[in-house]
Amino acid sequence: MNAPIDEWLTDLGLSPIERAERDGAQSWDLVLDGRRRRALRVTLILDPAVALVAWVHFAPPLTDNYRKAYRQFLRWNDELPFAKFAVAEDERPILTAEVPAAGIDRDVVGALLARVLAIADLVHAPTVALINELSRAQAKLGTADPDPAGVALLERYSGALAELSATEP
């Protein structure tokens, strides 16, 4: 299943920065710029028998406003469809979304990546307000031109993301 994912990512104008395989599962690491959120690191993980998961390294580890941020993530779990926020063991917030492995194709992969990027854009302002280190990192990135591949994904799959455009956390 490795070759089709690589081809689909190329068709979508995306270049993984890393690839790996372990215990029958494959992964691809991407860095995407959205309309608001920059340098969003997304790992696609495919277990061909189960699912394709988009694992988003959403923000640096939480150091301040921990309870407030955690409550906000729990609210977003309820408000945002087909996505879940959590806090990893290293206190880093993560966002995940998944689709069944059966029937995946280029457009399923593209829509999954567009969904997590759209969610990151949607919650960008409140997240930056909650997490100071993310605010500083995003400010540094704001001076460079964004990579257009992420915005192209958002435009291409905007129809599949209609429920997100009506959601404003």
N, C-alpha and C positions, 0 to 999 in steps of 0.2 A: 504493500500500500504506500510505500515511501515515494516512489516515482510520481504517482498522480498528484500528491500534495505539493511536491516541489514544482511540478508543471503548473498547477493551479495558482500557486503563489506568484510564479513568474507571469502568468496571464493577467493577474491582478496588479502587476507592477510592483510586487513586494520582493524584497531580498532578505532572507533570514541572515542573522548575524552569527547564529550557531545552529547546529543540528546534532542530535544524539539519539542513540538507541539503547534500550536497556530492558531486559526481561520481556521482549516481544512488543514493547511500546516504543513509539518514536516521538521525538519532540523537535520543534522548530522555535527558535527565539527570534522575535521581531521587535523593532522599535518604531512606533508610529506617532505621527503628529496629527492631532485633530484640529478643529477650528479654534478651540481654546486651549486644550491640554497638549503639551509638547512632550516628546520623548517618553511616551507610554510604552513600557516594556511588557510585551505579551508573549507568553509561551503557549504554543499549541501542543497538546499532548494527545496522541492517538493510540488508544488500545483498540485494535480492530474488532475485538469481540464485544466491546462495551460502548465506547463513546469517544467523541472528539471534544476535548475540554480546552477552553481558553482560560489560562491562568494569568491574571494580570498583577504585576508587581505595582500596586496602586499608589503607594506612598512610602516614604522612609519610615523606619520604626517610630512608633508613637512615644513621645517623651513628655509632652505637655498637653493639657486638656484631654487626658486619656478618657475619662468617663464621658465627657461631652462628645468626643469623637466616636466612642463605642456606641453610645445611644443613637447618634446620627446614622451610623452604619446599620444598626438594627432597624431603624425607621425606613431606610432605603431598601432593605431586604423586603419589606412589606409593600413599598410603593413602586418599585421598579420591576417590571416583569422579566422573568427568565434570567435573573442574575442574582448572585449572592455575594455579600461582603462578609469578610471574616478577619480575624487577627491571627497571624502566624505565630509560631513559637518565639520568633525573634522580635515580636511586637510590631511587625510590618503589616499594614493593612493590605489585604488582597481582595480581588474581585474575580469571581469565576462565573462562567456561563458554559453550557455544554449542549451538544446535539448528539442523538444516537449515531453510532458508527454506521449502521445500515443506511445505505442510500446517500452517503455524503458525496458531494461533487464540488466543483469550483465555486458555484454560487452559494452553497451551504457554508463552505469555508469563508468566503468573502462576507456573507451576511453575519456570521458569528464574529468575525473580527470587527466589522462595522458596528455591531451591537455594543461590544465592550468599549470601543472608541467613542461612540455616541453617548454612552453612560458616563464615561470619564469627562467628556465635554460638558454634559448636562450638570454634573455635580462639581465641576471644577472650582467655581467661585467659593462655595461653602467649604470645600475640602481645603483649599489654600488658606482660608480664614482659620480653620481648625489646626492645621499642621504647619508650623512655622518653617521647618526645614524644607518642606515641599514648596512653600512660598518663595524662599530664597533660591531654590534650584530652578523654579519656573521663571523667575525674574532674570536669571542669567541667560536662560535659553531664549527669552523674548527678543533679544537683539538680533538673532540670526533668522534667516528665512526658513520657514518650515518646509519639510519634505512634503511635496504635494500628493504622494501616494495615499496617505491616510484620508485626506479630504476627498480625494477621488472615490475611495471606498464608501465614504458617507453618502456622497451624491449618487453613486451607482446603486446602493441598496437602501435608499431613503424610503422606498415603498414598504420594505420589510421592517422598517423602524418607526412606522407611523404612530404606534402606541407611545413611543418615547417622546415624540414632539408634543403630545398633549399632557405630558407629565412634567411638572416643574416642582422638584422637591423644595 
